[in-house]
Amino acid sequence: MLAKRLKTILPELSIEEAIEITKIYSISGELKKDGLITNRPFRMPHHTIPLNTIIGGGKIPKPGEISLAHYGVLFLDEIPEYSRNILEALREPLENKEIIINRLSGNYVFPCNCIFIASMNPCPCGNYGDEEKECKCTQLEIHKYLKKISGPLLDRIDMHIEVKRPKYEKLFAKAKSETSLEMRDRVNIAREIQKKRYKNYNIYSNSELNSKMIEEFCKLDGKSQIILEKAFEKLKLSARAYGKILKVARTIADLEEKENIEYRHIAEAIQYRSFDKKYDN
Protein backbone atom coordinates (compact mmCIF):
# COMPACT_ATOMS: atom_id res chain seq x y z
CA MET A 1 0.00 0.00 0.00
CA LEU A 2 2.81 2.40 0.86
CA ALA A 3 4.72 1.58 -2.34
CA LYS A 4 1.70 2.24 -4.56
CA ARG A 5 1.11 5.59 -2.88
CA LEU A 6 4.66 6.78 -3.37
CA LYS A 7 3.82 8.01 -6.86
CA THR A 8 1.43 10.56 -5.33
CA ILE A 9 4.30 12.42 -3.60
CA LEU A 10 7.01 12.19 -6.26
CA PRO A 11 8.31 15.53 -7.55
CA GLU A 12 6.97 16.97 -10.77
CA LEU A 13 8.79 16.00 -13.98
CA SER A 14 11.13 18.49 -15.57
CA ILE A 15 10.78 18.97 -19.33
CA GLU A 16 14.10 17.13 -19.85
CA GLU A 17 12.90 14.15 -17.81
CA ALA A 18 9.56 14.06 -19.62
CA ILE A 19 11.27 14.02 -23.03
CA GLU A 20 13.60 11.19 -21.99
CA ILE A 21 10.75 9.05 -20.62
CA THR A 22 8.65 9.66 -23.74
CA LYS A 23 11.53 8.53 -25.99
CA ILE A 24 11.82 5.25 -24.06
CA TYR A 25 8.09 4.54 -24.31
CA SER A 26 8.10 5.47 -27.99
CA ILE A 27 10.81 2.96 -29.00
CA SER A 28 9.14 0.35 -26.77
CA GLY A 29 5.82 0.73 -28.59
CA GLU A 30 4.12 1.65 -25.30
CA LEU A 31 3.32 5.28 -26.07
CA LYS A 32 -0.47 5.36 -25.73
CA LYS A 33 -1.06 8.84 -27.14
CA ASP A 34 0.74 11.65 -28.90
CA GLY A 35 2.62 14.19 -26.84
CA LEU A 36 4.87 14.07 -23.82
CA ILE A 37 4.40 11.73 -20.87
CA THR A 38 3.85 14.10 -17.96
CA ASN A 39 3.55 11.66 -15.04
CA ARG A 40 6.35 9.61 -13.51
CA PRO A 41 5.97 5.93 -14.47
CA PHE A 42 5.08 3.26 -11.91
CA ARG A 43 5.89 -0.28 -13.08
CA MET A 44 4.83 -3.36 -11.12
CA PRO A 45 5.77 -6.50 -13.12
CA HIS A 46 4.48 -9.91 -11.97
CA HIS A 47 6.94 -12.38 -10.44
CA THR A 48 6.46 -14.77 -13.39
CA ILE A 49 7.91 -12.22 -15.82
CA PRO A 50 10.84 -13.51 -17.94
CA LEU A 51 14.32 -12.04 -17.56
CA ASN A 52 14.50 -10.21 -20.90
CA THR A 53 11.15 -8.51 -20.24
CA ILE A 54 12.39 -6.94 -17.03
CA ILE A 55 15.90 -5.95 -18.12
CA GLY A 56 15.26 -5.57 -21.86
CA GLY A 57 16.22 -7.63 -24.87
CA GLY A 58 14.85 -9.37 -27.93
CA LYS A 59 16.22 -9.86 -31.44
CA ILE A 60 15.96 -6.11 -31.90
CA PRO A 61 16.54 -5.06 -28.28
CA LYS A 62 13.83 -3.02 -26.61
CA PRO A 63 13.83 -1.45 -23.15
CA GLY A 64 12.59 -3.67 -20.32
CA GLU A 65 10.54 -2.86 -17.22
CA ILE A 66 13.54 -1.36 -15.43
CA SER A 67 13.97 1.19 -18.25
CA LEU A 68 10.22 1.80 -18.57
CA ALA A 69 10.45 2.86 -14.89
CA HIS A 70 13.10 5.48 -15.74
CA TYR A 71 12.64 8.57 -13.52
CA GLY A 72 9.77 6.72 -11.85
CA VAL A 73 9.26 3.59 -9.75
CA LEU A 74 9.97 -0.11 -10.31
CA PHE A 75 8.08 -2.10 -7.66
CA LEU A 76 8.63 -5.82 -7.05
CA ASP A 77 5.95 -7.09 -4.68
CA GLU A 78 6.92 -10.18 -2.63
CA ILE A 79 10.45 -10.11 -4.00
CA PRO A 80 11.48 -13.66 -2.92
CA GLU A 81 8.99 -15.01 -5.49
CA TYR A 82 11.08 -13.59 -8.35
CA SER A 83 13.75 -15.85 -9.83
CA ARG A 84 17.30 -15.48 -8.53
CA ASN A 85 18.47 -14.74 -12.10
CA ILE A 86 16.20 -11.69 -12.33
CA LEU A 87 17.21 -10.34 -8.93
CA GLU A 88 20.93 -10.73 -9.59
CA ALA A 89 20.56 -9.19 -13.06
CA LEU A 90 19.17 -6.04 -11.43
CA ARG A 91 22.28 -5.40 -9.33
CA GLU A 92 24.47 -3.69 -11.91
CA PRO A 93 21.71 -1.57 -13.56
CA LEU A 94 20.55 -0.31 -10.15
CA GLU A 95 24.12 0.75 -9.43
CA ASN A 96 25.00 2.27 -12.81
CA LYS A 97 21.55 3.71 -13.71
CA GLU A 98 21.80 2.18 -17.19
CA ILE A 99 21.65 -1.26 -18.75
CA ILE A 100 23.80 -2.55 -21.61
CA ILE A 101 22.50 -5.26 -23.94
CA ASN A 102 25.07 -6.91 -26.17
CA ARG A 103 24.10 -8.22 -29.62
CA LEU A 104 26.01 -9.14 -32.78
CA SER A 105 24.60 -6.00 -34.36
CA GLY A 106 26.09 -3.86 -31.58
CA ASN A 107 25.67 -2.77 -28.00
CA TYR A 108 22.43 -1.14 -26.87
CA VAL A 109 22.40 1.17 -23.84
CA PHE A 110 19.10 2.02 -22.13
CA PRO A 111 18.78 4.37 -19.13
CA CYS A 112 17.17 3.04 -15.94
CA ASN A 113 17.51 5.73 -13.30
CA CYS A 114 14.48 4.64 -11.26
CA ILE A 115 13.39 4.29 -7.66
CA PHE A 116 13.54 0.58 -6.91
CA ILE A 117 11.08 -0.65 -4.26
CA ALA A 118 10.64 -4.22 -3.07
CA SER A 119 8.40 -5.75 -0.42
CA MET A 120 8.50 -9.12 1.29
CA ASN A 121 7.08 -11.01 4.23
CA PRO A 122 9.38 -11.82 7.17
CA CYS A 123 8.95 -15.56 6.51
CA PRO A 124 6.94 -17.93 4.25
CA CYS A 125 3.82 -17.79 6.48
CA GLY A 126 4.20 -14.04 7.08
CA ASN A 127 3.97 -14.11 10.88
CA TYR A 128 7.60 -14.23 12.02
CA GLY A 129 8.07 -11.57 14.72
CA ASP A 130 4.34 -10.81 14.92
CA GLU A 131 3.12 -9.99 18.43
CA GLU A 132 -0.34 -11.50 17.90
CA LYS A 133 -0.05 -14.36 15.36
CA GLU A 134 2.15 -17.41 15.75
CA CYS A 135 4.74 -18.21 13.10
CA LYS A 136 4.40 -21.76 11.70
CA CYS A 137 7.80 -21.79 9.94
CA THR A 138 10.93 -23.58 11.09
CA GLN A 139 14.21 -21.70 11.47
CA LEU A 140 15.51 -23.52 8.40
CA GLU A 141 12.51 -22.40 6.33
CA ILE A 142 12.95 -18.80 7.49
CA HIS A 143 16.66 -18.90 6.72
CA LYS A 144 16.10 -20.31 3.21
CA TYR A 145 13.41 -17.71 2.55
CA LEU A 146 15.61 -14.77 3.56
CA LYS A 147 18.60 -16.17 1.65
CA LYS A 148 16.66 -15.63 -1.59
CA ILE A 149 17.66 -11.96 -1.27
CA SER A 150 21.42 -11.77 -1.66
CA GLY A 151 23.56 -9.44 0.42
CA PRO A 152 24.90 -7.58 -2.65
CA LEU A 153 21.35 -6.81 -3.84
CA LEU A 154 20.23 -5.70 -0.37
CA ASP A 155 23.34 -3.52 -0.19
CA ARG A 156 22.15 -1.59 -3.24
CA ILE A 157 18.85 -0.64 -1.60
CA ASP A 158 19.13 2.67 0.26
CA MET A 159 16.49 2.13 2.93
CA HIS A 160 15.26 -1.02 4.70
CA ILE A 161 12.09 -0.60 6.74
CA GLU A 162 10.14 -3.13 8.78
CA VAL A 163 6.39 -2.53 8.90
CA LYS A 164 4.54 -4.07 11.83
CA ARG A 165 0.89 -5.12 11.74
CA PRO A 166 -1.17 -1.95 12.43
CA LYS A 167 -3.57 -1.78 15.36
CA TYR A 168 -7.29 -1.40 14.59
CA GLU A 169 -7.56 1.89 16.45
CA LYS A 170 -4.67 3.33 14.44
CA LEU A 171 -6.36 2.49 11.13
CA PHE A 172 -9.43 4.49 12.11
CA ALA A 173 -7.73 7.24 14.11
CA LYS A 174 -9.30 10.67 13.70
CA ALA A 175 -6.02 12.55 14.15
CA LYS A 176 -5.14 14.78 11.17
CA SER A 177 -2.10 13.62 9.24
CA GLU A 178 -0.08 15.19 6.45
CA THR A 179 -1.76 14.72 3.09
CA SER A 180 -0.04 13.46 -0.06
CA LEU A 181 -0.40 16.93 -1.59
CA GLU A 182 1.32 18.52 1.40
CA MET A 183 4.08 15.91 1.26
CA ARG A 184 4.54 16.49 -2.46
CA ASP A 185 4.96 20.23 -1.87
CA ARG A 186 7.82 19.50 0.53
CA VAL A 187 9.34 17.01 -1.93
CA ASN A 188 9.16 19.59 -4.75
CA ILE A 189 10.95 22.14 -2.56
CA ALA A 190 13.67 19.59 -1.71
CA ARG A 191 14.06 18.68 -5.40
CA GLU A 192 14.49 22.36 -6.34
CA ILE A 193 17.16 22.70 -3.65
CA GLN A 194 18.99 19.73 -5.16
CA LYS A 195 18.63 20.95 -8.76
CA LYS A 196 20.19 24.29 -7.81
CA ARG A 197 22.97 22.60 -5.83
CA TYR A 198 23.90 20.29 -8.71
CA LYS A 199 23.21 22.62 -11.65
CA ASN A 200 26.85 22.36 -12.78
CA TYR A 201 27.04 18.57 -12.38
CA ASN A 202 24.35 17.37 -14.82
CA ILE A 203 22.42 15.46 -12.13
CA TYR A 204 19.01 16.03 -10.53
CA SER A 205 19.11 14.46 -7.09
CA ASN A 206 21.17 13.23 -4.14
CA SER A 207 20.81 9.62 -5.26
CA GLU A 208 23.06 10.36 -8.25
CA LEU A 209 26.02 11.57 -6.18
CA ASN A 210 29.29 9.75 -6.81
CA SER A 211 32.03 9.28 -4.19
CA LYS A 212 33.77 12.56 -4.97
CA MET A 213 30.49 14.51 -4.82
CA ILE A 214 29.56 12.85 -1.51
CA GLU A 215 32.77 14.24 0.01
CA GLU A 216 31.89 17.71 -1.27
CA PHE A 217 28.18 17.88 -0.46
CA CYS A 218 27.75 15.55 2.55
CA LYS A 219 30.15 17.01 5.08
CA LEU A 220 29.59 16.01 8.71
CA ASP A 221 30.35 17.65 12.04
CA GLY A 222 32.28 15.78 14.74
CA LYS A 223 29.22 14.40 16.56
CA SER A 224 27.73 13.03 13.33
CA GLN A 225 31.04 11.41 12.34
CA ILE A 226 31.24 9.59 15.68
CA ILE A 227 27.75 8.04 15.44
CA LEU A 228 28.33 7.04 11.81
CA GLU A 229 31.65 5.41 12.71
CA LYS A 230 29.99 3.43 15.52
CA ALA A 231 27.20 2.28 13.19
CA PHE A 232 29.75 1.30 10.52
CA GLU A 233 31.54 -0.96 12.97
CA LYS A 234 28.46 -2.38 14.72
CA LEU A 235 26.44 -3.14 11.58
CA LYS A 236 29.54 -4.12 9.57
CA LEU A 237 28.48 -1.78 6.79
CA SER A 238 30.04 -1.82 3.34
CA ALA A 239 31.51 1.25 1.64
CA ARG A 240 28.39 1.33 -0.55
CA ALA A 241 26.07 1.37 2.49
CA TYR A 242 28.19 4.12 4.05
CA GLY A 243 27.63 6.29 0.98
CA LYS A 244 23.92 5.55 0.93
CA ILE A 245 23.53 6.64 4.55
CA LEU A 246 25.16 9.96 3.73
CA LYS A 247 22.93 10.50 0.68
CA VAL A 248 19.77 9.65 2.65
CA ALA A 249 20.86 12.00 5.45
CA ARG A 250 21.46 14.74 2.85
CA THR A 251 17.90 14.19 1.57
CA ILE A 252 16.41 14.31 5.07
CA ALA A 253 18.20 17.62 5.62
CA ASP A 254 16.89 18.96 2.28
CA LEU A 255 13.32 18.03 3.22
CA GLU A 256 13.79 20.19 6.34
CA GLU A 257 15.42 22.89 4.18
CA LYS A 258 18.62 22.66 6.23
CA GLU A 259 21.86 23.70 4.58
CA ASN A 260 24.02 21.25 6.56
CA ILE A 261 23.56 17.63 7.59
CA GLU A 262 22.94 17.49 11.33
CA TYR A 263 23.39 14.73 13.90
CA ARG A 264 19.70 13.78 13.91
CA HIS A 265 19.68 13.44 10.12
CA ILE A 266 22.51 10.90 10.28
CA ALA A 267 20.85 9.08 13.20
CA GLU A 268 17.59 8.74 11.21
CA ALA A 269 19.38 7.57 8.06
CA ILE A 270 21.22 4.87 10.04
CA GLN A 271 17.90 3.49 11.29
CA TYR A 272 16.99 2.68 7.69
CA ARG A 273 19.92 0.22 7.42
CA SER A 274 18.81 -2.13 10.19
CA PHE A 275 18.47 -5.13 7.84
CA ASP A 276 22.20 -5.13 7.11
CA LYS A 277 22.79 -7.22 10.22
CA LYS A 278 19.46 -9.05 10.44
CA TYR A 279 19.54 -10.29 6.84
CA ASP A 280 23.28 -10.96 6.70
CA ASN A 281 24.10 -13.26 3.77
URSULNOR-V208432 format. One record per pair of residues at least 24 apart in sequence whose C-alpha atoms are under 10 Angstrom apart, sorted by sequence separation. I is the first residue (numbers start at 0). GAP is how many residues later the second one is. If there is no record, write none. Layout:
# URSULNOR-V208432
[[I:GAP] [I:GAP]]
This chain:
# URSULNOR-V208432
[[12:24] [13:24] [42:24] [65:24] [120:24] [121:24] [244:24] [245:24] [247:24] [12:25] [42:25] [43:25] [119:25] [120:25] [217:25] [243:25] [244:25] [11:26] [12:26] [41:26] [42:26] [66:26] [89:26] [119:26] [219:26] [243:26] [244:26] [11:27] [12:27] [40:27] [41:27] [42:27] [65:27] [69:27] [218:27] [244:27] [10:28] [11:28] [27:28] [40:28] [41:28] [65:28] [69:28] [210:28] [214:28] [217:28] [241:28] [244:28] [9:29] [10:29] [39:29] [40:29] [41:29] [42:29] [43:29] [44:29] [45:29] [46:29] [119:29] [210:29] [213:29] [216:29] [217:29] [240:29] [243:29] [9:30] [39:30] [40:30] [41:30] [42:30] [43:30] [44:30] [45:30] [46:30] [66:30] [213:30] [216:30] [217:30] [7:31] [39:31] [40:31] [41:31] [42:31] [43:31] [44:31] [45:31] [46:31] [50:31] [54:31] [65:31] [66:31] [214:31] [217:31] [218:31] [241:31] [6:32] [7:32] [38:32] [39:32] [40:32] [41:32] [42:32] [43:32] [44:32] [45:32] [46:32] [49:32] [50:32] [53:32] [65:32] [66:32] [132:32] [210:32] [213:32] [217:32] [240:32] [6:33] [27:33] [28:33] [38:33] [39:33] [40:33] [41:33] [42:33] [43:33] [45:33] [46:33] [47:33] [48:33] [49:33] [52:33] [65:33] [130:33] [131:33] [209:33] [213:33] [216:33] [217:33] [6:34] [26:34] [27:34] [28:34] [46:34] [47:34] [48:34] [50:34] [51:34] [54:34] [129:34] [130:34] [208:34] [6:35] [26:35] [27:35] [45:35] [46:35] [47:35] [49:35] [50:35] [53:35] [54:35] [63:35] [128:35] [129:35] [208:35] [227:35] [234:35] [240:35] [5:36] [26:36] [27:36] [45:36] [46:36] [49:36] [50:36] [53:36] [62:36] [206:36] [213:36] [226:36] [230:36] [236:36] [24:37] [48:37] [51:37] [206:37] [209:37] [223:37] [225:37] [3:38] [23:38] [24:38] [29:38] [50:38] [54:38] [62:38] [73:38] [78:38] [79:38] [126:38] [205:38] [208:38] [223:38] [224:38] [227:38] [231:38] [234:38] [237:38] [2:39] [3:39] [23:39] [27:39] [46:39] [50:39] [61:39] [73:39] [74:39] [78:39] [79:39] [80:39] [117:39] [206:39] [207:39] [220:39] [222:39] [223:39] [226:39] [227:39] [230:39] [234:39] [236:39] [3:40] [23:40] [27:40] [60:40] [69:40] [70:40] [71:40] [72:40] [73:40] [74:40] [75:40] [76:40] [77:40] [78:40] [79:40] [115:40] [116:40] [121:40] [205:40] [206:40] [219:40] [220:40] [222:40] [223:40] [226:40] [230:40] [234:40] [235:40] [236:40] [60:41] [69:41] [70:41] [71:41] [72:41] [73:41] [74:41] [75:41] [76:41] [77:41] [78:41] [79:41] [115:41] [116:41] [118:41] [120:41] [121:41] [205:41] [206:41] [218:41] [219:41] [220:41] [221:41] [222:41] [223:41] [224:41] [227:41] [234:41] [235:41] [24:42] [60:42] [67:42] [68:42] [69:42] [70:42] [71:42] [72:42] [73:42] [74:42] [75:42] [76:42] [77:42] [78:42] [114:42] [115:42] [116:42] [117:42] [118:42] [119:42] [120:42] [204:42] [205:42] [216:42] [217:42] [218:42] [219:42] [220:42] [223:42] [227:42] [230:42] [234:42] [23:43] [24:43] [55:43] [56:43] [57:43] [59:43] [66:43] [67:43] [68:43] [69:43] [70:43] [71:43] [72:43] [73:43] [74:43] [75:43] [76:43] [77:43] [79:43] [114:43] [116:43] [118:43] [205:43] [206:43] [216:43] [217:43] [218:43] [219:43] [222:43] [223:43] [226:43] [230:43] [233:43] [234:43] [23:44] [24:44] [54:44] [55:44] [56:44] [58:44] [65:44] [66:44] [67:44] [68:44] [69:44] [70:44] [71:44] [72:44] [73:44] [74:44] [75:44] [76:44] [79:44] [205:44] [206:44] [216:44] [235:44] [23:45] [24:45] [54:45] [55:45] [56:45] [57:45] [58:45] [59:45] [62:45] [65:45] [66:45] [67:45] [68:45] [69:45] [205:45] [234:45] [20:46] [21:46] [23:46] [54:46] [56:46] [58:46] [60:46] [61:46] [62:46] [63:46] [65:46] [66:46] [67:46] [68:46] [204:46] [219:46] [20:47] [60:47] [61:47] [62:47] [64:47] [65:47] [66:47] [68:47] [20:48] [59:48] [60:48] [61:48] [62:48] [63:48] [65:48] [205:48] [20:49] [51:49] [60:49] [62:49] [65:49] [157:49] [19:50] [20:50] [65:50] [19:51] [20:51] [56:51] [55:52] [16:53] [17:53] [16:54] [55:54] [54:55] [193:56] [54:57] [193:57] [12:58] [94:58] [12:59] [90:59] [93:59] [190:60] [193:60] [9:61] [10:61] [86:61] [87:61] [90:61] [91:61] [94:61] [189:61] [192:61] [9:62] [86:62] [87:62] [90:62] [93:62] [94:62] [189:62] [191:62] [192:62] [9:63] [86:63] [89:63] [90:63] [93:63] [189:63] [190:63] [80:64] [83:64] [87:64] [88:64] [90:64] [91:64] [186:64] [189:64] [190:64] [192:64] [6:65] [79:65] [82:65] [83:65] [87:65] [90:65] [188:65] [189:65] [192:65] [5:66] [6:66] [79:66] [81:66] [83:66] [86:66] [89:66] [90:66] [188:66] [189:66] [192:66] [5:67] [79:67] [80:67] [81:67] [186:67] [187:67] [188:67] [189:67] [79:68] [185:68] [186:68] [188:68] [189:68] [3:69] [78:69] [79:69] [185:69] [186:69] [2:70] [78:70] [185:70] [2:71] [3:71] [185:71] [2:72] [41:72] [182:72] [2:73] [40:73] [41:73] [42:73] [43:73] [2:74] [39:74] [43:74] [154:82] [157:82] [158:82] [154:83] [156:83] [157:83] [154:84] [155:84] [156:84] [157:84] [154:85] [155:85] [157:85] [158:85] [23:86] [151:86] [154:86] [157:86] [158:86] [23:87] [153:87] [154:87] [156:87] [157:87] [23:88] [151:88] [155:88] [154:89] [157:89] [158:89] [20:90] [157:90] [19:91] [20:91] [114:92] [112:94] [112:95] [158:110] [159:110] [160:110] [161:110] [5:111] [96:111] [157:111] [158:111] [159:111] [160:111] [95:112] [158:112] [159:112] [160:112] [161:112] [2:113] [3:113] [94:113] [158:113] [159:113] [160:113] [161:113] [2:114] [157:114] [158:114] [159:114] [160:114] [2:115] [157:115] [158:115] [159:115] [2:116] [156:116] [158:116] [159:116] [1:117] [154:118] [153:119] [154:120] [153:121] [154:121] [153:122] [150:124] [150:125] [153:125] [153:126] [153:127] [150:128] [149:129] [150:129] [151:129] [148:130] [149:130] [150:130] [148:131] [149:131] [145:132] [146:132] [148:132] [145:133] [146:133] [147:133] [145:134] [146:134] [145:135] [142:136] [142:138] [94:145] [8:170] [9:170] [7:171] [8:171] [9:171] [7:172] [8:172] [10:172] [11:172] [6:173] [7:173] [8:173] [9:173] [10:173] [11:173] [5:174] [8:174] [9:174] [10:174] [4:175] [7:175] [8:175] [9:175] [10:175] [11:175] [12:175] [7:176] [8:176] [10:176] [11:176] [6:177] [8:177] [9:177] [10:177] [5:178] [8:178] [9:178] [10:178] [8:179] [10:179] [11:179] [10:180] [9:181] [10:181] [16:187] [13:190]]
